[in-house]
Amino acid sequence: MYMKLFLICLMAWGLTLPGRAQMHHMGATPSTAAREPFHPATDVSKPGHVVYHLYITDTTVNYTGKKVKAIAINGTIPGPVLYFTEGDTAEIHIHNEMMMETSVHWHGLIIPNKYDGVSHLTTPPIGPMQTYVATFPIVQNGTYWYHSHTMLQEQSGEYGAFIIRKREVDRTREPDSLKEHTILLSDWTNEKPYEVERSQHNATDWYAIRKGSVQDYAAAIRDKHFGTKLTNERKRMLAMDVSDVYYDRMLANGRPQDEPSGFKAGDKVRLRIINGSSSTYYWLTYAGGKISVVANDGKDVEPVPVDRLIIGTSETYDLIVAIPDNGRYEFLATSEDRTQSASVWLGEGEKVKATPLPRLSYFDGMKMMNDMMKGNGDMNSMEMQMSNQQMDMNAVMYRESTGVTLNYGMLRSPVKTTLPDGPVKELRFNLTGNMNRYVWTIDNKAVSETDRILIRKGENVRIVLYNGTMMRHPMHLHGHFFRLLNGQGDHAPLKNTVDIMPMETDTLEFAATESGDWFFHCHILYHMMSGMGRIFHYADSPPDTALGDPKKALRKVYADDRTIYPAGRVSLESNGSDGELIAGGRRWRLQTEWRIGTDQTKGYESETHFGRYLGKMQFWMPYIGWDFRYRKGGVMEKNIFGQEDTKNKRSVICAGVQYTLPFLVTADARVDMKGNLRLQLVREDVPVTSRLRFNFMVNTDREYMVGFRYIFTKYFGLSTHYDSDMGFGAGVTFSY
């Protein structure tokens, strides 16, 4: 009897006791022993209580021959696949074994607000060496995923798949013989994610150099697009691109090449595709023939046969493919910018490759962008003609013959999705952005610059989204499914993320059935952190005492898009040194620049400006500043206004305004406390070739400068310039 009681207790204890997990094959090395959660029983005839333990640790990985820091869950990147069946109760223990706080958001799941996992908004952050337990009912089925919603941790590897099987399967749609495989796609950079974010906000074009997408003047002449390039810069636009970041690897289940076993000729395979990348869209193609789309964002759709499809950041698709013959057929995921890809090989035998996608025609894309945008940054009014991905304006950059490409208009729910009767609250949002300064907003305001949007339980909320930027944005709504109005009437598909293309208008609607605060944001990680989002707040929601002071908690949410990004440049040349230090945010900029000659006759000077950007495109920046100059000797001269110049000695407070002219020339008009006026024109980083940059400056004090810089790495280059005060010099430039 005692032995039987002991065994029962041991079995009960074993349900939550984690075992050992295998190390990730690419070399993930967690700080503690890897652990694997308890796996649920295979009997799905009745709901169960399913327990998982997730151990989040710092680790290192080596995807490219270089060891870099990362974040692992249970010793792997991605984390373990969590399996449930509709009707189960999930109990997930999240053990934070890092020395910084973290969080886990259950992407696409309908769960109580307090478990949604957005730090300080819905859920308290999980502190260092703390454990948090999320217990919630599983009320849906489909393909979903989980990831950190803290800082940039998602980019470092904190994500995994969340698969919910149906309690009762419709065998007319899913025969017993159907096998399945989950594919979590992700992008990997060897850089620290903060350095990626900082670089974007300081307008480096290093990533364009790495991707071969600079669109410099030499290339424009070579490709007979010199006029296209001139028009582009006349309209004050940067070069055309379809993504922000250069990534070192694209991964499928943590590998550039995923080769699952157990599939053979004649099999039909359900592929559960999750785009767990931080900012990459993927083209999906298959060497074995047609792809049948059967679900999107976890919800079934009527099967649609296509030759290829694009999956937006954070979207999921369920696809059925056939293995037609003996051989291993490549399922290929290619980044939209065509720089990297990841492969999954299905079947047995010789490899059968999918057709690789060719390089983009960037100057054709630039010409398209020129036609779409006005010189003031506004888009031409064409939005009523475009919706639901049916007119891909980027198609001019795709030179390949594609066959049938999926668009949202093809998605049809197998069941009616009409909303219950209720009052309609319509909201109109314009997705806005400024690529020159990497500012991403809605209606030209970041999350921290707006109030929460009040909605009420029982309302039907309709959102009309217009994308007034030149980039795609995958807009994700937490805690709800919305109907995407795509011409399918009562059978409009249900989604939680919508990819909205440039100049496109899409309409979403959802029933307000929840409580609390819910995030709505672009799921490109760096766009979200910049401020492209809104918070929906249900009226009369009870306060969440777990978050503490609600005003203080909200300020911590707002802190993401209020980040200040430092930058700097120092040139060491034969005639002296010049450089600048910058601390800039979304609206403000503090800048100090200096020039130091090699002897006293050349002197030294420093200017410091503090200004605020104005306008949608931030072409204006009024500022105040302080200007200091000393040079021994020299001849007093007059500026072009007849005032005595201050080339030799000055120490003044000044006020002025900068304005971005066509061709990205910065015009600067200022007056100092002694009444002296100065007008100045500056242009930096004119792309002569892929790596060669031209700079110039001229002002009304009869000062001028011309120079060149050749970029070797993100942080180092050779430079030379002639300065009217300092003379000719050559040397090196360090950038940060």
N, C-alpha and C positions, 0 to 999 in steps of 0.2 A: 504493500500500500504506500509506504513512504517513498519507495523507488518510483512508483507511478506518479506520485505527487511531485517528486523532484523533476521527472522528465517533463511533466506539463509546465512547470515553472521555467525550466530551461528553454522549452520551445517558445513560450511567450516572450522570454527575454531575448531570444534570438531574432525575433521579428524586427527589432530595431538595432541590432548589433551589426555595425558595418564590418565587412570583410576587407581583404586586400584587393587592390586593383592593379592591373598591369600598367607599366609606365608607357607614356605616349611614344610612339615609334620614332618621332622626330627628335626626341631627347628632352622632353619636358622633365624638369627635376624639381618637384615641389619641396618646400622646406621641411615638410613632415612626410611620414609614410603615406603613400596614396591609399585611398579608401574607396570602396565601391558600395553603393546603397543596396539595401534589400530589394530584390526584384519581385514584383507582384506575381501571385499565382496565375497559372494559365487558364483556370476555370473562370469564365466570365458570365456564367449563367445567372449570377446575382451580384448586386453591388458589394464592394468590399471596402475596407479601410486600408489604404495603401500608404506605406511609410517610406520616405527617402531621407537620407542624410547627405547634405552637400557640404564639402569642406573646401573653402575658398582660400587659396594660398598663393604667395609669391613664388615664382619659378623662373627658370631660364629656358629658352628654346633656341634651336639652331636650324633655321629653314634655308639659309643661304651661305653657310660656312662661317657665320658670325654669331656668337652667343649674345643674346639680348634678353632683357628682363620681360616677363610676361606675368599673366595671372592664370592659374589653372583651377579647375573644379574637379575634385577627386583625382588630381594628378594628371588630368588630360585637358587638351584643347582640341575641339570643344569639350564641354563637360558631358557627363553621361546623358544618354537619352532617357527621359522619364516617360514611362508607359502607364496609361490609365485606361479604364473603360468607362464610358458614359454612365453616370449614376454612382460612381465611386466617391469616396471621401478622401481627399489628399491631405496628408500630414507631412510637411516638408520641413526638416530641421536644417537651418542654414548656419553653418559654423564659420565665422570669420576669423581666420588664422593669420590675417595680415595686420600690419601696424597702421592701418588707415581704415576709415569707415567704408562701408559698401552697402549695396542694396541688390534686390532681385525683383525685376518686373516680369510678370507672366503675360507675355505679349499675345493679345487676341483672346484672352480668357475672360469670361464673364464671372467675376468673383466679387465678394464684398469689398467695398472701397478701401477699407483699412489694410487690405493685403495687396493692393495694386503695385506697391513697390517703388513709388517715386519719392525719394528722400525728402522729408520735410513738408511734402504736399499731401500725401496720403498715408505714408508709413514712416515711422522713425528710422533713421539710419542705423545700420548694424555696426556698432562700434568695434574697435580692435579687440580681438580675443573674446568676442561676445557671440552668443547663439540666439537666433530668432526662429520661432516656430510659426509657420503659416498653415492654417487648417481651413480648408474650404471645400464645398461640394463641387463635383465635376458635372456641369449641367449641359455639356455640349460634346461634340466629337469633332475630330479633324486634326490637321497638322498645324502646330503652333511652336513657339519657342520661348525661351527665357533668357534674360540678359541683365547686366547691371544697368541701373539708371542713375549712377553716381559718377560725376565728372566724365572722364574719358575711358573708364575701365573697360567698356565694351570693346574698344579698339585693341586692348591688351589681351583679350582672350576670354573674358568672363561672359560666356554664353553657352547655350545648349538647346537641344530639341525637346519638345514636349508633345507627345503623340497620344491622342485619345481615340480609342477604337469604339466602334458602335456596339451597343448592347445587342441589337438585333440587326443583322446584315441583310440587305436586299440582294438576294442571289442573282436577280436579273441584271443587276448593275455590277456586282462583285462576285464572280463565280469562285467556288472553293479552290480552283487551281491557281488563282491569282497570287503570285508572290509579291513581296514588297521590299523596298530598300529606302532608308531615309538618307537624304543628302543635305548637309548643312554647308552652304557656301559662305566663305568669309574672305576678307582682304587682310593682308599682313604687311606692316611696315617695320623696318628695323629701327626707325626713329622713335623717340619717345613721342607718344601722342600729343603731349603738350607742345612739343617743338613743331609738329605738323600744324596744330592750331595757331601757334604764334606766327609761323611763317606765312600762313594764309592772310592773317590780319596785317601783315607788314609787306604785302604785295611782292613777295619774291617770285621770280619765274623759274626757279630751279626745277620745280616739278615738270614744267613744260619742256625744259632742256632734257630732262631724263626721258620724257615720253616722246620727244621729237616733234612737239607741237608748238614751237615758238612762233612760227609764221613771221619770220624776219624779212627785212627788205631784200636781202640777197635771194632768198627763196622765192619771194614774190616776183622778182624780176625773172628768175629762172623758170617759174611756172606760169609766166605771162599774166600775173595778177597784181602788177604794180599799182594800177588804178584802184583795185579792190582794197589793197593795204592802205593807200592814201585816204580813201573814203572812210575806212574803218577808224583811222586815227583822227580824221577831221570830225567824226561824230563822237570823239572822246571815249572810244571803247578800247578795251584790251582785246587780245587775240581770242579767236574762237576756240572753245574746248567743250567737251561733254562731261568732264569730271574734274575735280579739284586737285586730287592727290596722286602722286606716283607711288604705286605699291610695289614692294619687292617680290611678293608672291600672292597668287590667288589659290585658295585652298578648298578642297571638298572633303569634309569630315577631317579637317586638320592635315590633309595631304595634297600635294599638287597632283598626284595620281592615286585615285582610290580604286582598288581592285577587289570588290567583294566576291565571295565564292557562293556556290549553290545555285547558279543560274546556267541554263543550258538551252540548246536550240529548241525552239517551239514554245518556250515559256513566254507568258505575258507577265510583265512586272509593273507594279504600281510604285512609282518613284515619288516619294514625299520630298519636295524641294523647298528648302528654307533659305532665303537670302539673309543670312546673319551678318552681312558686311556692315562696315561703318559708313561707307559712302559710295559703294560700287553697284551699278546695274550690270546684269549679265544677260547676254544673248545665249539661249539654250538651243542646241541643235543635236541631232542624233544620227549616227552613221547607219543605223539599222532600219531607217524608213520614217514613216509618219509618227507624230506625237499626238496622242489623244489627251486633251485637257479635260479633267473630270472634277476638279475642285480648285477653288481659289480662296486664300485666306481662311482655310478650314471648312468652307461651306461648299456643298456639292453644286455643280453646274451640269447642264446637259452636255454630254461629250462633244468636243469640238476637235476635229482632226486638223493639225497644222504642220507646217514644215519647220517653223521656229517660233520662238516667243522671247520677249524680254521680261525679266523679272526685276521689279523695283526693289530698292533697299527696304528690307523688313517684310516684304510680301512672301507668301507661300503659295505653291501650286502643287496639286496632285496630278501626275501624268501617268498614262499607261503606254508602255512601249513593248514591242514584240522583239524577241531575239529570233531572227528569221532563219538562221542556219548555224552550222558549226563556226565558231569564231568568237572573238571578244570584240564587241561593238562599242565604239567610243560615244559616250554621252558627254558633250563638250559644253562647258560654261566659259564664255569669253567675255572679259570686261568690255563695257560699251566703248571705251577708248581704244580697244584692240591691243593693249600693251601686254596683257597677261591672260592666262587661261588655266583652268583646272579640268581634269578629266576623270570620268568614272567609266570603267571598262566592265561591260556586262556580257557574260557568256564564257565559253571555253574554247581554246584554240588560238589561231593566229589573230593578231590585232587587225581590226578594220577601222581605219581612222575616219573621223568626220572631216568634212572640207573646212580648212581653216578660214577665218574671216579676214579679208584683206585690210590694209591700212586705210584709215579715213582720209577723205579728201578735204583737208582743213580749209583751204582757200575757198572751195565751193561753199562750205559752211559759213565762212566769213562774209562772202557775198550775200548769202541768205540773211545773215544777221544785219548787214547794212540795209537791206531792203525792209527788214522788219522794224528797225528802230529809227527814231528821229534823233536829231542832234542834241535834244535836251534830255535824252534818256527815256522818253516815253515810247511805248510800242505803238505801231500803226494799228488802227482800229479794225481788227479782223477776228476778234474773239468769238463773235456769234457764229462764225463758220466752222469752228473747230471744237470738238469735244470727244471724250472717251477714246483717245489715242487713234482716232480714225484718220487723222491727217498728220503724219509724223513729219514735222518740219525738218528733222535731222536726216530724213531719207536722202537728201541731196548729197550727203557725205558718204552714203553707202553705195559703192559701185557694183556690188554683187547682185546677181539674180537670186531672189529670196524665196520664190514660191509663195505659199500662203503663210502670212504672218498674223499671229493672234493680235486682236485689239479688244478693248473692253466691250465694244458693241456686239461682239460674238458671244458674250457670257450670258447665259439664261438659267435662272434657277429652276429646278424641276418642280418646285412647289411655289405657291403664291407667297409673296413677301409683303403684301400691302400692310400699311400701318393701321393700328386701331383708330377709331374716330377720336378726334381731339383738336383743340385749337392749334393753329400752325404759327410757329415763330420762325420767321425767315431772317437769316443773317447772310450778308454779302461780304466776302473777304477778297482783297487783292493781295496776292503774294508779291512782295516787293524785295528788291535787293540792289546792292551796289558792289559789283565784282571788283571794281578798282580798289575799294577799301574792305572788301569781304564783310559787308554788313547785310544780314538776311532778316527780314521782318515781315509782318503782315500789316497792310495799310500804313506802311512806313513807321511802324512802332514795334518795338521789341516787347517780349512778355513783361519785363519790368516797367515798361512805360505805359501800361494799360491796366484797367481794372479787370477783375474776373467778370466773365459774361454770365449774367443771371438767367437760368432756365428753371422751369417748374415741372415737377412730376405730373404726368398726364398730357404734357404738350408734345406735339410732333415738331421737331426742330429740323428746318431745312437750311442747308448751307450751300450757297452759290459761290464757287471758288473760281477766280480768274488768275492765271499765272502771267504776271506782267514782267517776268524776268527771262533771261536767256538760258536758264537751266531747268531740268526736270526737278520736281519736288514730290517725294512720297509722303503724303500727309496721313498721319496715323491718329486715330481716335482711341483713347483708352476706355476700356470697360463697356464698350457698346459695339454692336454691328450696325452699319448704316446701309440703306439701299442706295446703290449707284444708279441713277436714272439714265439708262442707256438705250432707250427705245424698245425695251422688252416688256413694257407695260407692267401688269401685275406680277410678272416673273423677273423683275429686275434683280440682279445678283446682290447678295449680301457680302459686304467686305468690311474690313477694319482699317485698311490702308488703300489710298488711291494715288496712283502715279499721275500727276498732272503735268503735261508738257508745256513748253513755251507757247504763249498766246492762246492757250486753251481755256475753255470754261467748262467746268463739271459741276453737277448738282447732286448733293447727297441729302438723305433725310433719315432720321432715326427717332424712335419713340423714347421720350425721356422717362425712364422707369427706375432710375437709381437714386442715389443720395450722395452728398459730399462733393468733392472737387475732382475733376477729371481733366487730364492733359490732352491737348490736341496740338500736334507739332509735326514739323518736317522730320523725317527719320534719318536724313543724312546727318550724322552725329555733329559735324562741325557747323551745320546750318542751325540745328536746334540750340547748340551752345551759344550761337550768335544772337539768338532771340526770336527765331521764326516759330512762333507758337502762340497759343492762347490757353486759358484755363476756364473751363465751364464749371460754374458753381450752382448747385441745386439750392433753390430757396428753401428756407426753414430746415436746413440740415442741422442735426445736433452737432455741437462742437466735438472735435476729436481730442480728447484729453491726453491721449498718448503723445501728441505732437507738442505739448506744452503751450507756451504763449503763442497764439495763432499769428500775431503780427510779426513776432521774431522769426517764426518758422517760415512765413512767406518771404521775409527778407532774404533768408538763406536760399530759397528757390530763385529769387530774382538775382542773386549774386552771380549766377552762371553767365548771364549776358552783360554783366557790369565789369567783367574782367579787364584789367589793364595789361597790355602786351608791350614788353620792352623790345627795343631793337637798337642796333648800333652799327657804325661803320668807321673804320680807322684806316687812313692811307699813310704809308711811310714811304716818302719819295725823296729824291735827291735834293729838292728845293725846300723840303720841310714836311710838315704833316697837316692834314686836314681831316675832318671827320664830323660825326654827329651822333648824339644819343637821343633816343625817342622813347617816350612812354605814351602810348595811345590807347584809347578805348573806342567805343562805338560812335561817340559824338565829340570827344575831347582829345586834344593832342598837346603834349609838352615836348618841346624840341630845343636842344642846345647844339649849336654847331661851332666849330672853331677852325682857325687857320694859323699855323705857327711857322714862321720862316726860319731858315737855317742861320740867319744872323740878324742883328738889330735893325739893319737898313730895310729888311723885309718885314720885320715886326711880327705882331700877333694880334688876333682879334677873336671876339666871341660874340655870338648873338643867341639870345634865348627868347622863345616865343611860347605863349600859352594861348590856345585858341579853341573855338568850338565850331564844328562843321554844321552848316545849315543847308536845308533843301533836301529833296528826295534823293538826288544823286550826290549830295554833299560837295557840290562844285564851289561853294562859298565857305570861307573860314575867316571871320574877324578874329583879331588877336591883340594882345598887349605883350610888350616885351622889353628887354633890356639889351643894350648894344654897347660893347666896349672895344676900343681899338687903340693900339700904341705902335708907332713906328718912328725910329730915330731919324732925324733929318727930313729930307723930302721937300718938295716945292708945293706951296699952297696953290690950289687950283679952284676953278669954279665948276659947279655942276651945270647941267644944261638949263637949269632954271635961273642961273646967275647967282646962286647962293654959294658962299664959301663952303667947299667940301671939308670933310672931316677925316680924310684918309690917314692923317698922321696921329691924331689923338681925339678920342671922343669917349664919353661915358654918359649915355642918355637913356631915358625911358622913352619908348615909342609905342604907337598904336597903328594898326593897319588892317588890311584885309587881303586875303589871297583868293584868287579865282582861277578855276581850271578852264583854260581856253581850248578851242579846237586844236587838235594834234597833241593834246595832253601837256600843253605848255602851261606852267603856273605863273600867272601874273600877280605881282605883289606890289601894292601901293601902301606907303606908310608915311607918317609924319612923326618927328621926334619932339621932345619937350621944348626945343629951341626953335621950332618952326621949320626945320629943314625937311624938305620933301625928297622921297626917293621912289622911283618906279623901277621894277625889276622883272625880267623874264627868265625863267629857268625851265629846262627840260632835262630829265635824267633817264638813263637806260633806254635810249632809242635802239631797238634791236637791229643792228647792221647785219649780223649773221646770227647763227644760233647761239653763240657764246660771246660775241663782241658787242659791246654797248658804247654808245656815243652820248656825251653830256655837254651842255653849254649853259652859260649864264651871262647876262649883260644887264647893266643898270644905268641910271641917269647920273651916277657919280663917276661915269666914264670907266667903270670897272668891267672886266669881262674875263671869261674863262672858257676854254674848250678842252675836252679830254676824252680818253677812251679807257675802257676796262675790259679785260678778257677774263671770263669766268672759268676757273678750273674746277672748283668744288662749290658747294653751297656757301662755304665760309671763307674761301680764299680765291684771289685773282691777281693778275698783273695789271698795273695801271700806269697811265701817263697823262699829263695835262700841262697846258700853258695857262698861267694866271697873270693878269696885267700887273699885279703887285708882287707876286712871288716868283715870277719867271717860269722857266721850263723845268719839269721834274719827271722822273720815272721811278717806279718801285713796285710795291705790293700793296694790296688792299685786303683787309680782314673785315668780314661782315658777320653780324650776329642777328 
